[in-house]
Amino acid sequence: MKRKKIRVRMSQTMARVVISVTLLAYFVLAAKYTPVFYMALRNNRPANIIPRSVLETVEHSQNDTEIPMMQLKPRPGPKSMRNELSVPMEEAVMKIVEELPKVVVLWTTWRSGSNYLGELLANAKTNTFYSNEPLHYWKVNFLYEDNTETLFARNYLHDLLRCHLDQEYQQQLNYMSRQKYYMKWNGYLFKQCKKKMSCADSAFINEVCKQADLHLAKVLRLSLKWVRPLLQDERLDLRVIYVVRDPRAVLLSRERVDWCQTLSCSNPVMVCELLQEDLKQIQSLSKNFPDKFKFLQYENITTDPEGSLRDMMAFLDLPVSESQMRLLRPTSVSPDSLYSTRKDAKTQSERWRTISDYQNMLYYQRSCEGPIKTLGLRMFSSEEEFRNLSESLVLPLGSVSNNLS
C-alpha cells in the first residue's frame, strides 16, 4: 500500500515539473516572439518571418520561365526579424538592383558603327564587363520571328544582363569562351578566368559580372520588339541606346565583307523591311520608358562626337571619362581597316559617299526609301549630289520625329 502511494506521489511530482517547464518555455517564447505576432496581427497576415509579398514574388518568379528571380549574394552581419518584417517591397526590389552593376545595352545591327560606339561606352568605367555580341552563337541571322529560337536567345540575353546564367546556356557559354574577339573585348572577365580555366563556367561568370562597375552589352541580332521585357524588369538598372545608321551606308559596307550572305543581312528589301518595323517601335518605347530608352542616329553622333558622347553619358547618369575623351581624338590608323575604331568619326561616316558605286547606291536607295525618309535622310537624285559632301546627309531637325509619329 505504501509503495502504491509513493508511486502516486512521484507521478504527481513529475506532472508538476512537466507543467512548470512547459509554462516556463511558453513565457520565454512569448517574450521573444511577441513583436513578430504583433506585427503579423497589425498587418492582418499570418506570422511568417518573410512577408507574404516577398514570398509571392519569389514563387511567381520561379514559375516564370522568361524572367526567373536572381539569387541574392550573402550579406555580412545578422538581421533582426523585426527589421526584415518592416522592409517595404520597394526597398526589397532596390536591394536586388543594388546587387547588380548598371547595365547598358547598345542595340543596333551589323556595320552600323557599333565598334566605335561600343569602345566609347566600354571606357566609361575601368572595370567594365563588356558582352560584345553575346548572341554571336546565332551567326549572321536577324532574330525577329516569334519562335522558340528567338525566345531562347532573348531569355539568354536577359539572364546574362542579370548575371544569372545557368547550365541551360552551357552550349552558348562554351561557344563564346572560344571566340577570341569576345575575350579581347571583355578583358575584365578574361583577366580573371584565364588562370582558372573558368571562362565557360556560368557560376564564375555570374560572380565576375556582379562585381563589375558597369555591364555593357552590344546586341546586333535581335529585333527591337524584344527589348520591352528587358525594360520592364525593375530588377535591372538598365539603359538601352538604340542606334540606326543610313541603310544605304550599311548595305554598301556589308558588300565589302564575305560573311554577310544571309537574306537578313544582305537582301536590301528584307533588311529595310525589318528596319522599318523596328523604327515603328521607337515612339512608344521613348514614351513609355523615357529614362531607360534612347534613340540615336549614327550620322548625328559622328557630326558632333563630343557633344553626342556627353549627351549619352548624361542619359546613362555617368561622367565622361578621360579614356573616352582620348578615343575621340583622331589617330593615324588607316581608314581602310574595316574593324578599326580609332578613326576620325566624321570623315569615316561620310566616306562611303566617295568610294561606293553610284548605281549600287541607287539600287539600295530604291529598296530602302521607307526607312530613309523615316530617318529624315537625304534622297540623292544625281551622282554629283551624292559625291558632294557639303550636301548634308541628314535633313533639318524635326524630320525624324515627325516621320516616326
C-alpha positions in Angstrom: 0.0 0.0 0.0 2.8 2.4 0.9 4.6 1.6 -2.3 1.5 2.5 -4.3 1.2 5.8 -2.5 4.8 6.6 -3.2 4.3 5.9 -6.9 1.3 8.2 -7.0 3.2 11.0 -5.3 6.1 10.6 -7.7 3.8 10.7 -10.7 2.2 13.9 -9.3 5.6 15.5 -8.7 6.7 14.7 -12.3 3.5 16.1 -13.7 4.1 19.3 -11.8 7.6 19.5 -13.1 6.5 19.0 -16.7 3.8 21.6 -16.3 6.2 24.1 -14.8 8.8 23.5 -17.6 6.1 23.9 -20.2 4.8 27.1 -18.8 8.3 28.5 -18.5 9.0 27.6 -22.1 5.8 29.3 -23.2 6.6 32.5 -21.4 10.1 32.6 -22.8 8.9 32.0 -26.4 6.1 34.6 -25.9 8.5 37.2 -24.7 10.9 36.5 -27.6 8.4 36.5 -30.5 5.7 38.9 -29.3 6.9 41.6 -31.8 6.5 39.1 -34.7 3.0 38.1 -33.8 2.1 41.7 -33.1 3.4 42.9 -36.4 1.5 40.0 -38.1 -1.8 40.8 -36.4 -1.4 44.5 -37.1 -0.9 43.8 -40.8 -3.7 41.1 -40.9 -1.4 38.4 -42.2 0.0 35.1 -40.8 3.1 35.4 -38.7 5.7 34.5 -41.4 9.2 35.5 -40.9 9.3 36.7 -44.5 6.5 39.0 -45.7 4.0 37.3 -47.9 4.6 39.9 -50.7 8.2 38.8 -50.9 7.3 35.1 -50.9 4.7 35.6 -53.6 7.3 37.5 -55.7 9.8 34.6 -55.4 7.1 32.0 -56.2 5.9 34.0 -59.2 9.4 34.4 -60.5 10.3 30.8 -60.1 7.3 29.9 -62.2 8.2 32.4 -64.8 10.4 30.8 -67.3 11.2 34.1 -69.0 12.4 36.2 -66.1 13.5 33.9 -63.1 14.3 35.6 -59.8 18.0 36.1 -59.2 19.7 34.7 -56.1 20.9 37.3 -53.7 24.5 37.4 -52.6 25.1 36.7 -48.9 25.2 39.9 -46.9 27.5 40.4 -43.9 26.0 40.5 -40.4 22.7 39.2 -38.9 19.4 40.9 -39.4 16.6 41.1 -36.8 13.3 39.7 -37.7 11.7 43.0 -36.8 13.8 44.7 -39.5 13.0 42.0 -42.0 9.3 42.5 -41.4 9.4 46.3 -41.7 11.2 46.4 -45.1 8.7 47.7 -47.8 8.5 45.8 -51.1 10.0 48.8 -52.9 13.1 48.6 -50.7 13.3 44.8 -51.3 13.4 45.4 -55.1 16.0 48.1 -54.7 18.2 45.7 -52.7 18.1 43.3 -55.6 19.0 46.1 -58.0 22.0 47.0 -55.8 23.4 43.6 -56.2 24.0 44.2 -60.0 26.1 46.8 -61.8 24.4 49.4 -64.0 23.5 47.7 -67.3 23.9 49.5 -70.7 22.7 47.8 -73.9 23.9 49.2 -77.3 21.1 47.9 -79.6 21.9 48.1 -83.3 22.9 45.8 -86.2 25.9 44.9 -88.4 28.1 47.6 -89.9 26.2 50.4 -88.1 29.2 52.0 -86.3 28.8 49.7 -83.3 32.5 49.1 -82.8 33.2 52.8 -82.4 30.3 53.3 -80.0 31.0 50.1 -78.1 34.5 51.1 -77.3 33.5 54.6 -76.3 30.9 53.2 -73.8 33.2 50.4 -72.6 35.7 53.1 -71.5 33.2 54.8 -69.2 34.5 52.6 -66.3 37.7 50.9 -65.6 36.1 47.5 -64.6 33.6 47.1 -67.4 32.1 43.7 -68.1 31.7 44.1 -71.9 29.5 41.4 -73.5 30.4 42.2 -77.1 27.9 40.4 -79.4 26.6 37.9 -76.8 24.3 36.5 -79.5 27.1 35.6 -81.8 26.2 31.9 -81.4 23.3 32.6 -83.8 25.7 33.6 -86.5 24.5 36.1 -89.2 20.8 35.8 -88.6 18.5 38.5 -87.5 16.1 37.1 -84.9 12.7 38.7 -85.4 10.2 35.8 -85.6 8.2 34.8 -82.6 9.6 31.3 -82.3 11.4 29.0 -79.9 14.9 30.0 -81.1 14.2 33.8 -80.8 12.7 33.4 -77.3 15.6 31.3 -76.2 18.1 34.0 -77.4 16.1 36.7 -75.7 16.0 34.8 -72.4 19.7 34.1 -72.7 20.4 37.8 -73.1 18.0 38.7 -70.3 19.8 36.3 -67.9 23.2 37.4 -69.0 22.3 41.0 -68.2 21.1 39.9 -64.8 24.4 37.9 -64.1 22.1 34.9 -63.7 23.4 32.3 -66.2 23.0 28.6 -65.5 23.6 25.2 -67.1 20.8 25.8 -69.6 23.1 28.0 -71.6 26.3 25.9 -71.4 26.4 25.4 -75.1 26.4 29.1 -75.7 28.9 29.7 -73.0 31.3 27.1 -74.4 31.0 28.7 -77.8 31.6 32.3 -76.5 34.6 31.2 -74.5 36.3 30.1 -77.7 35.8 33.4 -79.5 39.0 35.4 -79.3 37.2 38.7 -80.2 34.8 38.2 -77.2 37.6 37.7 -74.7 39.6 40.5 -76.3 36.8 43.0 -75.7 35.8 41.6 -72.3 39.2 41.9 -70.8 37.7 42.3 -67.3 36.4 38.7 -67.5 39.4 37.3 -69.4 41.9 38.5 -66.9 40.1 36.8 -64.1 39.2 33.5 -65.8 42.3 32.7 -67.9 44.2 31.3 -64.9 41.3 29.3 -63.6 40.1 28.0 -66.9 36.6 29.2 -66.0 35.7 31.3 -69.0 32.7 29.0 -69.7 31.7 28.4 -66.0 28.3 30.0 -65.5 28.7 30.4 -61.7 32.1 32.0 -62.1 30.9 34.3 -64.9 28.0 35.4 -62.8 30.2 36.4 -59.9 32.6 38.3 -62.1 29.7 40.0 -63.7 28.2 41.1 -60.4 31.5 42.6 -59.2 31.9 44.8 -62.3 31.4 48.6 -62.2 29.5 48.6 -65.4 27.9 45.8 -67.6 27.8 46.8 -71.3 26.3 44.6 -74.0 26.3 45.2 -77.7 23.3 43.4 -79.3 23.2 43.1 -83.1 20.9 40.1 -83.9 17.7 40.8 -82.2 14.6 42.8 -83.4 13.8 45.9 -81.3 10.4 44.5 -80.5 12.1 42.1 -78.0 13.5 44.9 -75.9 10.3 45.7 -74.0 10.6 42.8 -71.4 14.1 43.9 -70.5 12.9 47.5 -70.0 10.0 46.3 -67.8 12.3 44.3 -65.4 12.7 46.6 -62.4 15.4 44.4 -61.0 17.7 45.8 -63.7 19.2 49.3 -63.6 19.0 49.3 -67.3 19.6 51.8 -70.1 19.1 50.9 -73.8 20.7 53.0 -76.6 19.2 52.1 -80.0 21.5 53.3 -82.8 20.5 53.4 -86.5 22.7 54.2 -89.5 21.7 55.2 -93.0 20.7 51.8 -94.5 22.5 52.7 -97.8 25.8 53.1 -95.9 25.1 49.9 -94.0 24.4 47.8 -97.1 27.3 49.2 -99.1 29.6 48.4 -96.1 28.3 44.9 -95.9 29.3 44.4 -99.6 32.9 44.6 -98.5 32.8 41.6 -96.1 32.5 37.9 -97.0 30.4 36.8 -94.1 27.2 38.7 -94.9 25.5 36.1 -97.0 22.1 35.5 -95.3 19.0 37.3 -96.5 18.5 39.2 -93.3 22.0 40.6 -93.7 22.4 41.1 -97.5 19.0 41.4 -99.1 18.1 45.1 -99.2 14.3 44.6 -99.4 14.3 42.3 -96.3 16.9 44.4 -94.4 14.9 47.6 -94.9 11.5 46.0 -94.1 12.9 44.7 -90.8 14.4 48.1 -90.1 11.1 49.9 -90.8 9.4 47.5 -88.4 11.9 48.4 -85.7 11.6 52.1 -86.3 7.8 51.7 -85.6 8.7 50.7 -82.0 10.7 53.9 -81.2 7.9 56.3 -80.4 6.1 54.0 -77.9 9.4 52.9 -76.3 10.5 56.5 -75.9 7.2 57.5 -74.4 6.8 54.5 -72.0 10.5 54.3 -71.0 11.9 57.9 -71.3 14.6 57.3 -68.6 15.6 53.9 -70.0 15.4 54.0 -73.8 17.2 56.4 -76.1 17.2 56.5 -79.9 20.3 57.9 -81.7 21.3 58.3 -85.4 24.8 57.4 -86.2 25.2 60.4 -88.6 24.3 62.8 -85.8 26.8 61.2 -83.4 29.7 61.5 -85.9 28.8 65.1 -86.8 29.3 66.1 -83.1 31.2 63.3 -81.4 32.0 65.1 -78.1 28.5 66.6 -77.8 26.9 63.2 -78.5 29.2 61.5 -76.0 28.2 63.9 -73.3 24.6 63.5 -74.2 24.8 59.7 -74.0 26.7 59.8 -70.7 24.1 62.2 -69.2 21.4 59.7 -70.2 23.3 56.9 -68.5 23.9 59.1 -65.5 27.6 58.6 -65.7 30.5 61.1 -66.0 32.6 61.4 -69.2 35.9 59.7 -68.5 39.4 60.8 -69.7 39.7 57.5 -71.6 36.6 58.3 -73.6 37.9 61.8 -74.5 41.2 60.2 -75.7 39.3 58.0 -78.0 37.6 60.9 -79.7 40.9 62.3 -80.9 41.7 61.3 -84.5 44.6 58.9 -84.9 46.8 57.7 -87.8 45.1 54.3 -88.1 44.3 53.5 -91.8 40.6 54.2 -92.6 40.7 51.1 -94.8 40.7 48.9 -91.6 37.0 47.8 -91.6 37.0 47.0 -87.9 39.1 49.8 -86.6 37.5 52.1 -84.1 40.4 54.6 -83.9 39.2 56.8 -86.8 38.1 60.3 -87.5 34.4 59.6 -86.9 33.0 62.3 -89.2 35.4 61.5 -92.1 34.7 57.8 -91.8 30.9 58.2 -91.6 30.8 60.0 -94.9 33.5 58.0 -96.7 31.0 55.6 -98.3 29.8 58.5 -100.5 33.2 58.8 -102.0 34.2 55.2 -102.6 30.9 53.4 -103.3 29.5 52.6 -106.7 26.7 55.1 -107.5 24.5 52.6 -109.3 24.7 50.2 -106.3 23.7 53.1 -104.0 20.7 53.8 -106.2 19.6 50.2 -106.0 19.7 50.3 -102.2 18.0 53.7 -102.1 15.1 52.4 -104.1 14.8 49.3 -101.8 15.0 51.4 -98.6 13.0 54.5 -99.5 10.7 54.0 -96.5 13.2 53.9 -93.7 15.4 56.6 -95.4 12.5 59.0 -95.3 11.5 58.0 -91.8 15.0 58.8 -90.6 14.9 62.2 -92.3 17.9 61.4 -94.6 18.5 62.9 -98.0 17.4 61.1 -101.1 20.0 61.6 -103.8 18.8 62.4 -107.3 22.2 62.7 -109.1 25.7 61.4 -108.7 27.0 64.9 -108.3 24.8 65.5 -105.3 25.8 62.1 -103.9 29.5 62.9 -104.1 29.2 66.4 -102.8 29.9 66.1 -99.1 28.9 69.7 -98.4 25.3 68.4 -99.0 24.3 67.3 -95.6 23.1 63.7 -95.4 20.8 64.5 -92.5 17.9 66.8 -93.3 17.0 69.6 -90.9 16.0 68.5 -87.4 12.4 67.7 -86.9 12.0 65.3 -89.8 12.8 62.2 -87.8 10.3 62.8 -85.0 7.6 63.8 -87.5 8.1 60.7 -89.6 8.1 58.4 -86.6 4.8 59.6 -85.3 
